[in-house]
Amino acid sequence: MIHLKNALRVSLAGATAAIALTAAPAFAETELVMSSWLPPRHPIVVNAMTHWAEQVEEVTDGRVTVRILARPLGEPPAHFDMAKDGVADITYGLHSFTTDDRFTRSRIGQFSFIGDDAVTSSQAFWNIYSGPLEAQQEHEGTKLLGLFVHGPGVLWSNQRQAETKDDIAGQKIRVPGGYIADLMSDLGAETLFMSSPEVYEKLSRGVIDGVTFTYEALTAFNLTDDLKFGMTVPGGLYNTTWFLVMNEAKWGEISPEDQAAIEGISGEAFAELVGTAWNDADAAAMDKISEAGIQIAPAPDALLEEIKTDAEKYEKAWADAIAEGGYDGAAALSDLRAATGVSF
């Protein structure tokens, strides 16, 4: 009987050890939940976020995975705080959707004449904002994984082609907040802030006359039937700046080895990935915009000069504001435009 009990103890100990060995890899794995507010078939979700999630799993040998939710856990403007507060592990969004001034230095990527190519513009934005402008400090409570911009922003209208300020005056124009809201007000428009998914309803019902958007957005949000004119400027009338962040505590749960691997596919590499997705989406959208009969024209020289004058005013105000923190905004803007090849 004693031998039987000893044998049973040995057997149970061996089984417990086997269970522990089997269970160890499962406990070592980390699933990260990304709240995604763009439509699931949006090119940035399909060709950037999804690919990045796949890369995370690949470079960590499956120890870290990312699950992208089909429905967001909150409204688009809430997404930074959702990551900071741990409502979601990972989020992305626009800096201008956050109405306070916590992302003041991000505005460098929102000005006019920034760049015509989303890859070089996104990489330049990442390198300058995360480098000399210390973006991580403005994203406190999260791990900053990515920064990017889209292709050149355009003014779209269903009223008339914008050839002078008088053509813009009085039109109700959707803006994403930030610099372009100020610029459009100076140009005489009545600006209305709304997130991207809200635009279709407001435009189709006649609540707004036009939008500031990319080429891609017209097809992604089904707007081609409700717009007639587009006005462009070299390097974009404006841009929007975006973040990709992870909850700081969740990042701390990941091993240093896997953190380094994830950083290797983030940052500038992610800027190239998402910039390529924007470029491809813009190119595809241009064909559909042409088929819809929307007329696109560059801003006439006189209007372009007025836009430059207004832009310089806001750039100087921004540079003066961040100078109080020891940052050289004018030099940073010059470096950004040198990297994207836009002269201003």
N, C-alpha and C positions, 0 to 999 in steps of 0.2 A: 504494500500500500504506500509505504514511504517512497519507494522507487517510482511508483506511478505519479505521486504528487510532484516529485522533483522533475519528472519528465514533462508533466503538464505545465509546470512553471517555465521550464526551458522553452516549451512549444509556444506558450503565450508571449514570452519575452521576444522570441524570434518573430512572431507574427506582428507584435507591436512595432518592432524595429523595421520590419518590411513595410508596414503601413506608413510609418514616418518617412521612410526613404521614398516611397511612392508619392506621398503627399507634398514633399518639399518643393518640387518644381512648381506645383500649382500655387502654393503660397508665394512663390517668388515672382509670379506673373502679375503684371499691373495692367488693368484695362482703364483707359482714359475715355471719358465721355465728352464729346464736342457738341455744343449746342450750335446749330446752324440755322440761320434765319433766311438766307437766300433760298429761292425755290430749289428743290432737290436736283432738278435738271439744269440749273444755271451752270454755265461753262466754268465758273470759278469753283463751284462745288465738285463738278465732274472731273475737271482737268487739272485742278490744283489741290484742293483740300483732300479729295479722295486719294490722289496719287501720293501726297505727302503722308497720309495715314498709312498707306501701304509701305512706304519707305521706312517709316518708324518701326513697323513690325519686322521688316527685312534687316535693318541695321542692328537691331537689338536681338536678333535670332528668336523672335517671338516672345521675348520676355515682357515687352511693352506693346500694347495694341491700342488703337484708337477707334472708338465706335462713334460714327457721325449720326446724330439723331435726324430722323426725317422731319420732325417738327421741333421748333425752338422751345426752350424752357422759359422764354420771356420775350418782350418786345425788343426790336433791334437796338434802340438807344441804351438798353439796360445791360448789354452783353459784356462790357468791360467789368462792371461791378459784379456781374454774375460769376466771372472767373475769380475776381479778387475775393469774393465772399464764399466761394466754394459751392455755389449753386450748380455750376458746371465745372468740369476740370479744365476744358479748353474752350475758348471763344475767339471769334474774330469780329471786327466791326470798324466803323468809321470814327475817327477822333472827333469829327465835327458833330456827331450825334450826341456827344456829351456836352451839355450846355455850359458847364463851368470852365474854368481856365486851367485845369490841371495838365492839359496837353498843349500849352502855349507854343512850345518849340516845334511841335509837329507841323505847325502852320507853314513851315518852309516849303513843304511839298504841295500846298494848296494854291499857290499863287498862279497868275497867268504866265505864259511863256516858259513853262517848266520842261516840257519834252513831248515829242511826237511818238516815242517808242516806249511801251510800257516796261520792257525788260531793262533798258539802260536807265530809265527814270526810277524804277523800283530799286535797282541796285544802288544807284546814287543816293536815293533817299535813305536806304538802309545804312550805307556807309557813313553818311554825314550826320544823320539824326542819331544813330546809335553810337557814333564815334564822338566827335567834338561837341555835339549838342546833348550828349548823355541821356538818350531816350529812356534807358532803364529807370532812371530816377523819376521820370514822369509816369512810369507804369508800376509804381510801388504796390506791393502786395501780390505781384504776379511775376512769372518768369517771361520775359519778352523773347519770343521765338521768331517773329517775323514782322516786317514792315514793308508796305508796298503801296503803289499808286496804280490807277488805271490808265488807259490811253487818254489822249487829249479830250478835254471837256468841250462841249459844243452848246450853243444856245439854239433851242428848237422852239418853233411857234406854229400855231395854226391861224395866225392873224395876218402877218405880212413879213416880208424879208427885212431884216435889220440892216439898213444902210446908213442911218443916222440915229442919234439919241432919240429924236422925235418918234422914230418907228418903234422904239422899245418902250417909250414912256406910257405909263398906264396899264401895260400888260401885266396880268397876274401870272407870275413865273414861279414854279416850284424850284426850291433850292435845298441843298443838303445841309445847310448851316455853314458856319465858318466864313472864310474870306469871300467866297462867291456871293453870299447873301449881302455883304456890304457893297461889293462891286456892282451887283445888279441894282441895288437901291440907288447908287450914284448915277447909274445909267438911266434911271427913271422908272424902273419896274416896281410893281407892288409884289414883294416877295412873300412866299408862303413856304414854311418849312414842313417837310413830310419825308418819311422814309421811303425807300424805293418801292416796296410792295403796295404802298397806298396810292401811287401815282395813276395807275390805270383808271381806277374808279373816278378820281377827281378830274382827270383829263376828259374822259368819255362823257361825263355829266356836265362839262362846261364850267366847272368850278375854277379851273385854271386855264390859261391861254397857251401855256408853253412850259418848258422844263429846261433846266441845265442838266445835261446827261451826256454819257458817252454814246458812240455809235451802237455798241453792243446792247446797251440798255433798251433801245427802241424795239429790238426784237425779243430780248429776254422778258420784257414786261408788256409785250403786245401793244405797242403804241403807234405803229406805223400808219394805222388807219385814221388817227386823230391828229396828225401833224402834217404840215405842208412845207415848212421852210427850216433851213439850218444855217447858222452863221459860225464860221471858224476863224481862228487866229493862229499864227505860227506858235507851236509849242503848247497849244490849248488855251482856251479862254480861262480855264481853271482846272484844278484836279482835286481829288479827294485822297486823303491819307488813311491808311488802314493798318490795323494791328492784328497780330496773332499771338495770343498769350495763354499761359497755363497758370493755374492756381499755384502760388508759391509753395504752400505746404505739400501739395501733391508732387510738385517737382522734387522736393526734398526727399520723398519716399523712393525715388528712382536712384539706382546705384550710380556712382561716379562714372563707371564705364559706359553705362547706357546713356547717361546725360551727355557725355562727350559725343557719342554716336548720333544722338538726336540733334545736337548743335551742329554737327557736320552737314546735315541735310536741311538745316534751317538757315536763318540769317540771309546772307547773300545768295545761297543756293536756292532757298525758297523764293526769294525775290525774282530770280530767273524763271523758276517754275510758274509762278503765278503771273508774271509779266508776259510770258509766252502764251498762257491761256487767254489773257486779255487781248493780246495782239491778234491771235487767231479768231477770237470771237468778234473783234471789231471788223476784221477783213470779211468774215462771213456775213456780218450785218450790213455792210456797205452795199452788197449786191441786192439784198432784200429792200433796203432803203431806196435804192435806185428803181427797183421794180415797182415800188409803191408810188413813184412819181414825186417824192420829196425833193425839193430844190435846195441844193447846198451851194453856198457862195462864201468866199472870204470877206471879212470885214473890209470895207473901203478904207483907203489910207487915212482920211480925216477921222473916221470913227476909231480906227486902230490907234491913232495918236492920242485920242481922248482916253481910250482904255489904258494905254501906257502911262499916261499922266496919273490916272486914278490908281493904277497898280503901284506906281512908285510911292505914292502917298502911304498906302497900306504897308508896303514893304519897309519903309522907313520907320513907321510907327511900331511895327513888329520888332525890327532890329533894335530900336531904342528900348523897348520893353524888356527884351531878353538881355540887353547890355547890363541891366541892373544886377543880373545874376552872374556877370562875368563872361558872357557869351558874345562872340562877334558874328552877328547875324548877316551883315553885309558880306563878309568873307565867306561864310557858309553858303549863301545864295550864289555867289560868284563861282565857288567850287562846284555846286550842284549843276549849274548851267554849263560849266566847262565839261563836266562829265557827260551831260546829255547832248551837247553840241548845239545848244540854243543860244543865240546872241540876243541881248536885250539892251 
